[in-house]
Amino acid sequence: MRKIVKLAATAAIALGLGTGAALSADPLKVGFIYVGPVGDHGWSYQHDQGRKAIEAKFGDKVETTYIESVPEGADAERAIERLARSGHELIFTTSFGYMNATLKVAKKFPKVKFEHATGYKRAKNVSTYGSRFYQGRYVLGQIAAKVSKVGTAGYIGSFPIPEVVRGMNSFMLGAQSVNPDFKIKTIWVNSWYNPGAEADAAKALIDQGVDVMLQHTDSPAPLQVAQARGIVGFGQASDMIKFAPEAQLTAIVDKWDNYYVDRVQAVMDGSWKSQDTWGGMDTDMVHMAAFTNLDDEIAAEAQKTIDAITAGTFKPFTGPITKQDGSVYLKDGEVAEDGSLLSMNFFIKGVDDKLPN
Amino acid sequence: MSALEPMLLTIITASTPLLLAAIGELVCERSGVLNLGVEGMMIVGAVAAFGTAYTTGSPLLGIVAGMLAAVALSLLFGFLTLRLMCNQVATGLALTILGLGLSGMIGESFVGEPGVKLSQISIPMLSDLPLVGKVLFGQDVLVYASFAIVGLTSYVLFRSRWGLILRAVGDNHTSAHALGYSVLRVRYLAVMFGGACSGLAGAYLSLAYTPQWTEGMSAGRGWIALALVVFASWRPGRVLIGAYLFGAVSILQFHAQASGVTLPSQLMSSLPYLVTIVVLVIISQNRQLTKTNSPACLGKPFSPDR
């Protein structure tokens, strides 16, 4: 049966080509590869918002194309190559798993410029970019520890990869800064996107007594369950206030708009260079949705943290931080280097869950 | 005791869409037609149900629309495979791809909009009973419908003349034809029944399970339903057991994870599949019986002119 599912997925990309923008005199062609459907209201949806921002800014000076639901792996290479072959000068590949495919195609098309999201391998014509979502998670931790009466939050994880582990640790650091004994109950759903399973996981967590919900998966389902069961939670990837008008406290919004517009501008100016960008609150790549259903005092505290992170005067991963096994991660006052954040594969003290090897 | 009730409620929610889709496919396959398009019909049902409920404000109309949309898709499948005798496997796969794409297109403007939730029917007095009250008497209409459909299907398939004809068509279409039964008509009806059930499953997803529309929200449930039919050796009762087993293990492993059981989460996530397959294989141990249950003409095209 798995083979059949794969077959279907492969055939699906053949149908998934969408085009935007009208033709005009030699517009700059910009291409996008999405890992999910643009209608996921999460990861791919937010990248598509970035694409729309480009169109809004440059009008008929650009022509954008996207291919959605492209599986990571061999199919990705074909999809990227198709964009490169059809005259796209700038191509955004928006998932970690496209890394090697992007580099391979980039080698074949040295004049085309590539932007790979969340990766770490670059080339002369391949830039990488990512977002410090963990900064937002720290703020969520602070808020959660203040609003939770039982001192336990439910945390739905997708996969135990550094990105998710880092977010979980950052959340705990924020929570521990308020309540050193704060706990989380964790469920891994082994999927980025399965609304039903995410909802089931949320229900299981609430049945076990948590009173704050957060998730590192893509659908609004967990927040919707939180609303239905009368607890509070946070939006993920996009502002989900419509799904939980009484439950959402804030949301971490992935905002690629500024970065995408800048990069298109750079290509137009001829100033595009291969670089690595890991943006955070300072570039608005990590954008916090308006505080709702929250005491003014708690909101003001959270805003203070956001301001400090934005100004660069505070970094969530600042020592002393002890690992789960009791060994020292950061000494007092020591700030984590990006390298150790990017490869984070351990929990900090206070997280009860075990990382699968 | 108090922890058990919400757990049971969650298990019912997780199992119902699988049960609905699987029972429809069972009837379809019993008539000799293999429709691999369950996932596609389900998702089109989901978007039609959501869109209708969202615009009219009536979840019941939504359910009807979801059913009709999926039946329309199943008729397309029927026309291609029964009338034009296209390959059923290829057509079914194409139907899934079509359904996933089509639903994304139809649903574009519904993304990010909160939906209308199908309300629970509370039977006064009974639903206030401790423990079993809400579980047995406080469900929504689709949950009751799923049980009614399984019961009726089981009765009609094995206790009625219609069922006999349907199974005859699925087991030996040439003989059924020789006896004067219209093989194609029976199959069209079975395919439509499959479509209607998939549509109900889809409606359940977007109106009751997670009242929202997001692309690809069926997340492979159609494929699980298809697998259930085979592992349940085409018996309605076993489909019921399989669907609920799958739902129960899915929920129980979440509870185990949340209460700190530290097995690898990958293993936990695969448990529903493993347990369901193992149990259904054990039930279906009798090979002879499985063979008699499996429709002999499954997937074979039939032309009345030959």
Interface residues (C-beta under 8 A of the other chain):
Chain A: M1 I4 V5 L7 A8 A11 A12 L15 G16 G36 P37 V38 G39 D40 H41 G42 Y45 S69 G154 G157 P160 K185 T186 I187 W188 V189 N190 S191 Y193 N194 P195 G196 A197 E198 A199 D200 A201 K203 A204 L205 D207 Q208 S219 P220 A221 Q224 A228 S238 K242 F243 D352 D353 K354 P356 N357
Chain B: A3 P6 M7 T10 T13 A14 P17 L36 L93 A94 T96 I97 L100 G101 G104 G107 E108 V111 G112 E113 P114 K117 L205 Y209 T210 P211 Q212 W213 T214 E215 G216 M217 A219 G220 R221 W223 L226 A227 S250 I251 F254 H255 Q257 A258 S259 G260 T262 P264 S265 Q266 M268 S269
